[in-house]
Structures are given as structure tokens and as C-alpha cells.
Amino acid sequence: MNGEQRINSLRAFLKDTRRKEFDFTKTEQSLGLPPPHVQKPYARGAAFIDLPDPHGSKDLGRMSLREAISRRRSRRAYNPDPLALEELSFLLWATQGVREVAPGRVLRVVPSAGNRHALETYLAITNVQGVRKGLYRYLPLDHRLVLEFEDEDIGDRLVPAALGQSYPAGAAATFIWTAIPHRMEWRYGEVSHKVIALDAGHVCQNLYLACESIGAGTVAMAAYDQEALDELLRVDGSEEFAIYLAPVGKV
Ligand SMILES: Cc1cc2nc3c(=O)[nH]c(=O)nc-3n(C[C@H](O)[C@H](O)[C@H](O)COP(=O)(O)O)c2cc1C
């Protein structure tokens, strides 16, 4: 394949032409196979951190939507103040929180193609009140964190994985989103992958706006070393892999 052909095949990712050829009667869903989990399971005996009720604080997120949108910008420098657990809870709810549980479906505060929600949220926590440094994962169904592993240096270790971008080292927490493509492929097969990327954009935009509303800031980051980040997260890089990250801190 020459350079132009490669570009054209990559551009095809953004188009929806394969939908015409794709046989939707052959998807796992159409074949009657059970759906993948809506939340990645955690190890037996795992340690959890309960998060405060995201609707409990009357003060968080009161900024008008107009103001939050007007103020939004990418913020790469943070002050050393910690994030309160209540603030982190609010940001997690704003990005992946559950809006409604109905028979056979769980709706969240963000949209997702076919409501498939193929993303998981990992958090590299370095400066959150009452939380030891390390890697955690958000459990939207339970609105709590599961500890993946403690790591005093998690912020610094993200820097090489982010191709030398230093912002995660100064952040209070870095959100890292992985994709579990099978959740989308179960319904949409080979036309799944563009919509997974689109879904991630909604999530990160909510993070930007929610951060602005609490005096914090973030920056979307898509430049990273795939293998290094997957290794840091201890995900397999095939059934689950990182696609996007965003450090967060007070500004
Ligand atoms: C998909 C995406 C990927 C991005 N990746 C990076 C990145 O890796 N590093 C970075 O410093 N900024 C990154 N940015 C932030 C952009 O540079 C920023 O949005 C742009 O310069 C406009 O600035 P503003 O967000 O303040 O309006 C990314 C933004 C998006 C939407």
C-alpha cells in the first residue's frame, strides 16, 4: 500500500460506507449471543473507595452552562491544591455516571451509540484528599472506585507514556479512558470503531465543562505511547486498550 492508499484507508474509518456491505444479521446480538458486561468485573477481594453522592453537594456544578462553555479551554498547569473526594465524585458522575437503570439497560449522563458504552475510566490519583496514590477504576453501576494498585509515582510514570507531556505529573488525577470494543462489536460488528471514538469525545467534553464549573481544569490528550500506556494500566492491548486521557487539577 502506498502513502495515498494508506491515507484513503484511514479516511474510510471516518466514513460509514461499510454499513452498506455489513451483514447485521451476523452480529453476536443477532445470533442471540449474550451481551458483554456493561462494567468490567473486578477481582474478588478488591479494595474499594466509596464516593460521596454526586447530588449531595448543593455547591458543586452550580455555574451556568453558558459560563462553563464560555470559560472552557485546555488547561495544562494546575495549582498544588488537592481535589476533594466530593469533587472527584462529581467529575466521574459528569463523565460516566448512571442516569437511569431500567430493565435490560443502563443509561448514563453521556450519549453512546446504541447505548453500548464501550469505555472504562481509569484514574491515576496523585492528589485527592484521603486517597492513596495509585491507579483506580470507576465503577459506574456502584458509583465507587476499585483500587487497581497503589503507586507513589503514578503521576510521573504517566509522563513517558504521554510521550513526554508533563501535565499528568502536576495533576491531582488523570482520567484515562480505555475501549473494550467487544461491547460495541456485539451489536455493530465492524462498523463499531468510529462510534467508539465519537463516544469518547462526549465524555471528555463533559469533563472539560464539569472541571470549569468547580474551578478545575483539564486537557484532552490523544498523543501517547499505546504500548507504554496499556502496560501501565495492565490491560491486554487487544480486548481492552487506552484511547484517550485527561489530567485534572485545580487552577
Ligand atoms: C482529540 C484531541 C486530542 C488532543 N491531544 C492533545 C495532546 O495530546 N496534548 C495536548 O497538549 N493537547 C491536546 N489536545 C488539546 C488541543 O491542543 C486543544 O483543544 C486546542 O489547542 C484548542 O485549545 P482549547 O482547548 O484551549 O480551545 C487535544 C484535543 C483534542 C480534542
The ligand as an SDF file (V2000), in Angstrom:
LIG
                    3D

 31 33  0  0  0  0  0  0  0  0999 V2000
   -8.8490   14.7230   20.3260 C   0  0  0  0  0  0  0  0  0  0  0  0
   -7.9220   15.7320   20.9830 C   0  0  0  0  0  0  0  0  0  0  0  0
   -6.6220   15.3670   21.2580 C   0  0  0  0  0  0  0  0  0  0  0  0
   -5.7610   16.2700   21.8880 C   0  0  0  0  0  0  0  0  0  0  0  0
   -4.4990   15.8630   22.2550 N   0  0  0  0  0  0  0  0  0  0  0  0
   -3.7110   16.7120   22.9260 C   0  0  0  0  0  0  0  0  0  0  0  0
   -2.4450   16.2830   23.4080 C   0  0  0  0  0  0  0  0  0  0  0  0
   -2.0530   15.1330   23.2800 O   0  0  0  0  0  0  0  0  0  0  0  0
   -1.6980   17.1920   24.0670 N   0  0  0  0  0  0  0  0  0  0  0  0
   -2.1040   18.4640   24.2820 C   0  0  0  0  0  0  0  0  0  0  0  0
   -1.3560   19.2350   24.9060 O   0  0  0  0  0  0  0  0  0  0  0  0
   -3.3040   18.8990   23.8660 N   0  0  0  0  0  0  0  0  0  0  0  0
   -4.1250   18.0570   23.2010 C   0  0  0  0  0  0  0  0  0  0  0  0
   -5.3710   18.4660   22.8160 N   0  0  0  0  0  0  0  0  0  0  0  0
   -5.8440   19.8150   23.1480 C   0  0  0  0  0  0  0  0  0  0  0  0
   -5.8120   20.7430   21.9370 C   0  0  0  0  0  0  0  0  0  0  0  0
   -4.4810   21.0950   21.6510 O   0  0  0  0  0  0  0  0  0  0  0  0
   -6.6680   21.9830   22.2400 C   0  0  0  0  0  0  0  0  0  0  0  0
   -8.0190   21.6170   22.3730 O   0  0  0  0  0  0  0  0  0  0  0  0
   -6.5370   23.0220   21.1280 C   0  0  0  0  0  0  0  0  0  0  0  0
   -5.2340   23.5550   21.0600 O   0  0  0  0  0  0  0  0  0  0  0  0
   -7.5200   24.1780   21.3030 C   0  0  0  0  0  0  0  0  0  0  0  0
   -7.3390   24.7810   22.5710 O   0  0  0  0  0  0  0  0  0  0  0  0
   -8.5470   24.9120   23.6050 P   0  0  0  0  0  0  0  0  0  0  0  0
   -8.9540   23.5070   24.0020 O   0  0  0  0  0  0  0  0  0  0  0  0
   -7.9730   25.6750   24.7600 O   0  0  0  0  0  0  0  0  0  0  0  0
   -9.6670   25.6150   22.9280 O   0  0  0  0  0  0  0  0  0  0  0  0
   -6.2180   17.5810   22.2010 C   0  0  0  0  0  0  0  0  0  0  0  0
   -7.5480   17.9220   21.9170 C   0  0  0  0  0  0  0  0  0  0  0  0
   -8.3950   17.0110   21.3380 C   0  0  0  0  0  0  0  0  0  0  0  0
   -9.8410   17.3760   21.1120 C   0  0  0  0  0  0  0  0  0  0  0  0
  1  2  1  0
  2  3  1  0
  2 30  2  0
  3  4  2  0
  4  5  1  0
  4 28  1  0
  5  6  2  0
  6  7  1  0
  6 13  1  0
  7  8  2  0
  7  9  1  0
  9 10  1  0
 10 11  2  0
 10 12  1  0
 12 13  2  0
 13 14  1  0
 14 15  1  0
 14 28  1  0
 15 16  1  0
 16 17  1  0
 16 18  1  0
 18 19  1  0
 18 20  1  0
 20 21  1  0
 20 22  1  0
 22 23  1  0
 23 24  1  0
 24 25  2  0
 24 26  1  0
 24 27  1  0
 28 29  2  0
 29 30  1  0
 30 31  1  0
M  END
$$$$
